[in-house]
């Protein structure tokens, strides 16, 4: 049974930092792309960042330079380091996994086969 479990969310002031983790089980983690998406109330679930099976990172324009995605294949875990947080970063953050091998496909939700339950990130002004 595949499981993706996010952790690390919380309440932080603007300008602060958080590190999200997503622990995966029941899948061949090292062979899959991992992504982070976020969904604010009343909005679509949007792409945040992704990392390919071999470590190439991709970011949404809104987070580039502030967020860093990384993976540890030995621990089957993907991380999202979020710095210089802004109130508009407030959302539920979801981890996702999928067999994606084309750089043009990382931002699309439908390429990801597995999703976590999400972790809330709230940034106060």
N, C-alpha and C positions, 0 to 999 in steps of 0.2 A: 504494500500500500504506500503510495507516494504521499509524503508530507513536506510542506514548506512552512516553517514556523518563524515568524518575524519577532524581533524583540528590539528594545532600545528606544522606543518612542517615549514621548513625555512632553512636559511643558517647559519652554525655555524662553528667555527674553530675546528680543531682536538683537542681532549681532553675536549671539551665542552659537554653540555647536552641539551636535548630537551625532552619535554613531549608531546606525541601524545594523542589525545582523539578521541573517536569514539562514537557518539551519535546514538542510535538505536531507531526506532519507527516502529509501525505496526507489531510487533512480540512479542512473550512471552519471553522476554529477559532472565528472571531468569531460564528458562528451557533449554537454549541453551549454547553450547560452543562458545567461542569467540576466534578468532585468528588474528594474524598480519602476513602478508606476505610482501615481498618486491621484486621489479623488477628493476634491473639496465638495462640501454640501451643495447640491443642485447642479453640479458640473460633471462633465465627462471624466472618465479615468484617463489620465494623460501620461505619456512617456516621460520618465525622468532620466534614466541612465541604463546602460546595458554593458555587459562584458561578454566577449565571445569565449568559446571553449579554450582558445589559446591566448586569452588575456588582452585582446584589443578592447578599448573602452570607447563608448559613445555617450554623448550627453545632449539633453535638450538645451536649447540656447539660453533658456531662463536660469539654468543652474550651472552652466559651464564656468569654470574658474572658482566656483564655491563648493561644489560637491565632488567627491571622488569615490568611484566604485572600485572594488577589488574583490578577489576571490582567493580562497584557500582550499585547494582540491583535497588536501589531506584531511581537512575537517568538514568537507562538503558544505562549506559556508560561504556566503557572499555578504559583503559589507557595503554600506553607504555612509561615508563620512560627510557630514553636512556642516559646513562652516558659514559664517556671516549670514546666519539665518534671518529671513525677513517674514513679516506677518503673512505675506502672500504665499509662503511655503506651507502654511497650515493646511493639513489634509490628512486623510488616512493613506498610509504608504503600504503598497502591496509588492511582494516579491513574486517573481514568476520565472519559470524555466521552460525552455523549448529547444528543439533541434533546428536552430537558425544558423545559417552559414553564409548568408549574403548581407553585406553592410546596409543594403537598402531596406532590409526587413526588420531591423531591431526595434524600430519605433512602433511597429504595428502590434496591437494586442493579439490578433488572431494567430500569430506565429508561436505564441506561448501556450503550451499544453497544460501546464500545472500552475496553480496560484495558491498563495498563502491567504490567511484570513485577514491580514492587515494589522498595522499598528498606528495609533493616533499620534500625530505630531502637531503640537500647538505652539505657535510663536506669538508672544505678546509684544505689543508695541510700547 
